[in-house]
Amino acid sequence: MNAAEVVNTLLEERFGVARGEVTAQTPLRHLRLDSLALEELRVLIEERLDIDLEEVSLTSRDTVGQLVAAIDDKVAA
């Protein structure tokens, strides 16, 4: 499972976001994710992919594509 699939699956399963709502350009704030939800998403991604995203600054203004790119950078490292 690649980073985009992991993010989309978590958004759908844990946060009730329909897959049709999500594109790479979708800002996380449009998915109704507040700061607590973003932190939960970060932790879930870390657990699922066994990576550390502590240095990644994630805000609701970031897009899904930016999140996926940050994850890909960590996985590749």
N, C-alpha and C positions, 0 to 999 in steps of 0.2 A: 504494500500500500504506500503510495507516494504522499508527500506533504499535503497536497491539495485534497486528496481523497480523505486523509485523516481529518483535516479541518472541516470539510463538508460533512463528514459523518458525525463528528462531534457537535457541530452546529445543529444538525438535524436531530440527533438523538438526545442531546442534553439541554438544548436551548430552544427546541421547537421551531427552528428556522427551516422553511421549505426550500428544497434544493433549487427550485426555480427562482428564488429570491437572490441567490448568491452568484456573483460574477467576480472576476479578479478586481474590477474597478469599484465594487461595492464597499463604501465606508462601513466600518464596523458599527458606527452609531446608527446606521440605517437598519441594522439587524436588532436594534433595541438592546445592545449589550452595554451595561454600565460598567464602572471600574471594577466592581466586585465580580461580575460575570467574566470580564476580560482576564482577571487574575485566575479564576477557576478554569477558564479555557486554556490559559498558559500551563497550569499545573497538569491538566488532563493531557495536553500535547506532550509535555515532558515525560509523563508516565508511559504514554502509548509508544513514543519513539525513543525512549531512554536517552534523552538529550537534556542539556541545561540551557534554559532560555533566560536565566536571571539577568544577563546583561542586555537583553533585548527590551527596549523601551516600547511598550505597546499602549497606544491610546485609542480612544474611540474614533479619532480622526484618521487613523491608518486604514488602509484598504485591506481586503482579504488577500489581494495579490502581494501586498507588502508583507503581510504576516507569513504567507507561504514562502516568499523569497528569504525571509529571515530564518525560517525553519530549514529550508534547503541549504543555506549557508552553514548552519550548525551541523546538519547531517553530513555534509561534505567535509567538514573540518576533522 
